[in-house]
Amino acid sequence: MEREQIGKYRDLYRDSLLDDIIPFWQKNGVDHENGGFFNAVDRDGSLLDSDKSVWLQGRFSWLLAATHNAFEPKNELLDLARTGIKFIDEYCFDPEDGLMWFQITADGKPIRKRRYRFSEAFACIANAAVFEATGDLDCARKAADLFATFEAHANDSSLSPFPPKFTGTRPSKGIGAPMIAINMAQICRDAKIEGVNWNAKIDAAISEIVSDFVHDDIECVMETVATDGSRIDDHFDGRTLNPGHAIEAAWFILHEAKCRGNDTELIALGTKMLDWMWARGWDKEFGGMLYFVGVDGKPVQEYWHDMKFWWPHDEAIIATLLAYQLTGDSSYAEMHQQVHDWTWAHFPDPEYGEWFGYLRRDGAVSSPVKGTLWKGPFHTPRMMLTCWQICEEMLEDQSAS
């Protein structure tokens, strides 16, 4: 990858983040009356639904603080992140059990709670990023406590306030919990939150992924396995793969390799996971990343299986660029350009800004919505921020050499 190309990527990622995505959500997603952030907005940014995703409160607060910390020390970003933290503290916890809600009204009345603790995961990284920016020890404490809550519930389903969703007939687990644990611990470690051995938490999560989800015999990263890591091959849930999710886990591991001085074993693991799931997930007919595929080529149950969602492309853009940075292998530069070009040709909205989230298999827009309970200012701007950082590092390395 030539220096000029890296510079072009760097400029595009930086400018798209600072001049498009963040301003779109500053204008349309901030609730100036109640605090916190709206998520459900139409193509032009107009509000579709005033209910709030608790995930988004943490995710956008993290993004704002992380952007401030990395490159843009702007008080307006940090101040907005702190208002997000304040809203989370005031409205996003159930006072009866201390667990977080999943969906609330605009003014903070609870609507729904989920069994999983991903609301806690995103509140954790938000508090960690704000602590890194401000040194506020209360934020550090909250981040560590939220990590502990997430970890406890991931390992013990009996802690859930709800009855189990499934019976004990066919116990299973997903890759999401150890994957997110890696990222949470990395962010807390970067923020220099003390009192927890973050490297040990990362090691444990990676170990679980390797032992239970990375299946060398079929060259695949499984999405769902039995609790002992064995495959559930004769049922839809066990056969369904989510390539974007596995590729997200791959880049978390590649990032950890970089943090540990380009650890060769972790590079080999992360690139192996990327290679396998790219081969299974890239749509050879229309381009782009398929959402779900069957491990054995058989049909999957979800009817949106061949749609193109925004976030798997974001994860693939990061993973391929990071793999190239760590290995210098030109095949990853080619993969990066392939997914980058397809993504930028289909997802950005040239008229109203931000990105479409949901495309048909051929890349046509399925829904013009810019925000839902799931889609908001996280995966896409995180990709832009992360790739901006990677490009800056590569340019610095080239200058030094």
N, C-alpha and C positions, 0 to 999 in steps of 0.2 A: 504494500500500500504506500503510494508516494506521499511525500510530505504535503504536497498541494492538496491531495484528496483528503488527507486527515484534517487539514485546516478547513476545508469546505464542510466536512462533517461537523467539526467543532462549532463552526459559526452557525450552522443550521440548527443543531441541537440547542445551543445557547439562546439563539434568537427566538426559536419556537417556544421555548420555555418562558423567557422573560417578556416577550412581546405578544404572545398569543395565549398560551394556556393559563398562566397565572392571571393576566389581566381579565380574561374572560370570566374566571371564577371570582375575582375581586369585584367585578361589576355585577355579576348575576347571582352569585352564590352566598353572599354575606347577608345574614339576617341582622339588620341594624336595630330592629325593635327588640328581639328576644335574645340576641346573641347566637353564636354558633353558625352553622352553615347549612344552606339548602342544598339538595342534591338533584331533585327532579326538575330539570329544565329542558325546554324545547330547543329546537335547532337554533333559534335566534336568542336564546338565553331567557326567554320568558318562563315564568314559573308554571309548572304543570301540577304540582302537588306540594303542599307545605310541610308534610311529614318529613322527618329527618332520619337519615341513616346514621346510627351511632358509629359504625365503621368510619364513615366519612369525616366525622368530627376529629377522630384521631389521625386519619390518613392525611387530611389537608393541613392540619396543625403540624404534623411531622414535615410535610413537604415545605411549608413556609419556613419553618425553623431550619431545616436542612439546607435549603437554598441560601438562607442568610448565613449559615455557618460555613458553607463551602466556598461561595464566590461573591455573594451579594450582601454585604453587611448593611442591609437597609432596615432601619427601625420599623418601617411600615410593615414589612414582612414579619418580623419578630413580634411586633405588637399584635398583629392579627393572629399569629400562632398562640399567643398568650390568652387572647379572648376565647380561642377554641378550647384551650385547657380549662379555662374558667367555666365555660359552658358544660364541659364534660364533668367537672367536679360537682356542679350544682344540679345537673339534671339527668346524667346518664348512668347513675348507680341506683340499684334497688336498695333502699335503706333497711329492708328487712334482712337481706342476706349478704349485702355488700357486693353482689355480682352486677354486671352491667347489662343494660337493656340492648336490644338490637334495633328497635325502631321506636321513635317517640314523636309526639306532635311538635309543632313549631315552638310552642311555649314550654316544652319539656315534660308533657304528660306521657306516661309509658303506654305503649301499644303492644310490644312483643319482646319476649326474651327467647334466646335460643339455647340449646343444650351445649353447643360448643362455645369456646371463650375467645373468639377472634376479636370481639369488641375490646377485650382486655389487651390483646396483642397490639392493636393499633394505638390504643391509649398509652401503652407502654412506650412505644417508639416516639410518640409525640412528646411525652414527658422527658424522655432521654435527650431528644434534640433541643428542647427548651432549656434543660439543665446545662447542656454543653454551651449554649449561647449565653446563659445568664449566671450560672453557678448557683441557682436556686436549689438548695438542698432538699426542699420539700418535693420538688420535681424528681430528684434522684431517688428519694425514698419511694415515691409513688411508682416510678418505673420498675424498681426492684420488686416491689410488692405485687404489681400487676404481672410481671414475669412469673413470679412464684405461683400466683393464682392460675395462670394459663398452664403452667407445667403440671401442677397438681391435678387439674381437671383433665388434662390430656392423658394422664396416667391412671386415673381412677374415676370411672364413669359414675360411681355411686355418689360422688360429690354433687352431681347435677341436681338442681331443684325439681326436675321433672322425672317422671318414670322413663325408663329406657325406651327409645324409639323402636327398637327391635327386640325380639326375644333372644334368648341365649342359644337358639338352635344353630345359628351359623355366625359366630362372632367374627368380626372383621375390623380392620382399621385402615385409615387413609394416609397418604404421604403428607397431607397438609400440615399436620401438627409438628412433626420433626422439621419439616422445611421452614415453617415460620419461626420455629424456635431458633434455628441458625441465624436468621436475619435479625430477630429481636436481640439476641445475645451480641451479635456483631455491633449493632447500633449502640447498645448499652456500654459495650467495651470501648468503642470509639469515643463515647462521651465521658469515659473515665469514671463510671459509677463504681464505687468501691463496695466491698462486702460480699461480693459474689465472684466465684471463679468462672468467668465467662468463657474462657477457653475450654474448660471442662464441660460446660453446657453445650458448646458447639461440637466438641468431640463426641458426646453422647448422641446428639441428634444425627450427626453424620454416620456414626456407627449403626444406628437403627436403619437409616436409609440404605446403607450398604448391605446389611445383613438380611433385611426383609423386603426391600423394594427393588434393588438392582439385581436382575436375574440374568446372569451371564449366559446361561444355557440357551436362552432365546433372544439374547441381545435386546433387552427391554427394561424400561423403568416402569414398574407397575403403579397404578393409581390406588388400587384397593387390594388388600391381601388378607388372609386369615391372620389371627393374632400371633401365630408363630411364624409368619412370613411366607407360608406356603400359598400357592395360587388357588383361586377358586374358579377353576376352568369351565365348570359346567353351568354357570349362571351369568346372566347379563352383567351384574355389578362387578364381578370378578374379572370379566373379560374386557371391560371398558377402560380404555386408556385416554388420558388427557395430555397430549404431547406438550402443550404450552405450560402446564403445571410442572411436568418433569424437567423441562428446559429452564424454568424459573429456579427449581432446586439446583440444577446444574450450575447456573451462574452464581448462586450463593456459595457453592462449593469452590468454584473458580476464584471468586473474590477472597475466600478464606485462604486459598493457596497463595494469592498475592500478598495478603496480610502476613503470611508466614514465610516471606522471603522466596516466593515462587516454589513452594513445596511441590516436588515432582509427583509424589503419589496423589496428591489432591488434584493437580493438573490433569493427570491421567484419568482419574475418576470423573472429574467434571466434563472433560472433552468426550469421554466415552458415553456418558449420559446424553450429552448434546448430540453426538453423532447418531446414536441409536434412535432418538426420538425425532430428530430432524428427518431421518429416513422414513419413519412411520407417519409423521405428521404433515410434511410438506405436500401440498396438492400438486401432483405432477401434471394435471390437466389444465387447471385454471390458475395455479400459483396461490400463494398464501398458505397459512397454517389451518388445517382442519381442526375442528374443535374436539370431536371425539372420534376414535377409531377402535376397532376390535383387535385384541391382541393376536387373534388367529385369522383375521380377515373376514370373520363373520359379521353380520349386521349388529349394530348396537341399538339399544332401546330408545335413546333420546332422539326426538325428531329434529333437533337443531344440530345434529352431529356434524353436518357438512357446512354449517355456516362459518363465516369468518368474523370472529370477535376481535375487538381491538387489542385486548391485553396479551394474548399469546404472541402476537406480533411484537409487542413491546419487549417481552421477555426474550424472544429470539434475537431481536436487534442487540440487546445487551450481551447475551451469551456469546454470540458470534464475534462481536467486537472484542470482548474480553478474552475469548479463546485465541484470537489473533494476536492480541497484545502479549499474552503469556507464552505463546508457542512460536510466533512468526510464521506459521504455516499458511501459505497463500490460499489454501482451500477455505479457511475460515474468513479471509478477506472476501473471497467470492461469495460465500454464503451470506456474509453481512450485507454486501451490496445487493444480493438477490432479495433478501427479506426487506431491507431498507427501501429499495426502489418500489417493490410491490406495495408496501405499506404507505409510502408517501403518495403513491399514485391513486390510492383508494380511500384512505381514512380522513385526511384533513378536509375541512370544509372551507373552500376559498371565499365563500360569500359572508359567512357569519363568524368564522373562526372556530377554534377548538376542533375536535375530531368526532366523526360519526363512530358509533360503537358496534353496530350490528349490520353486517353485510350478508348478502346471499353468497352462495358458493362462487359465482362468477364475478364477485366484487361489486355488484349493484347494491345500492343502499336499501336495506330492508326496513329500517326505522330511522327517522331523522333525529330522534331523541339524543340529547347530549348528556343527560344525567338520569340515573335511576338509583334504586337502593344499592346497586352494585357498581355502577359506573360513575366515576367522579374524578376529581383531580388527584389521581394517585399513580396508576400504572404508566400512563403516557408521560406525565411530567417527571416521574421517577426515572423512566428510560432516558429522557432528555438530559436530566441532571447527571445521571450516572455516565452516560456516553460523553457528555461534555467533559466530565472529569477524566475519563479514560483518554480521550483525544488530547487533552492538555498534557497528560503524563507522557503519551507517546511523542508528542512534539518536543517536550523537554528532553526525553531520552535521546531523540535524534540530534538535538542541538548539542547535547553533552558528548555524543559519540562522534 
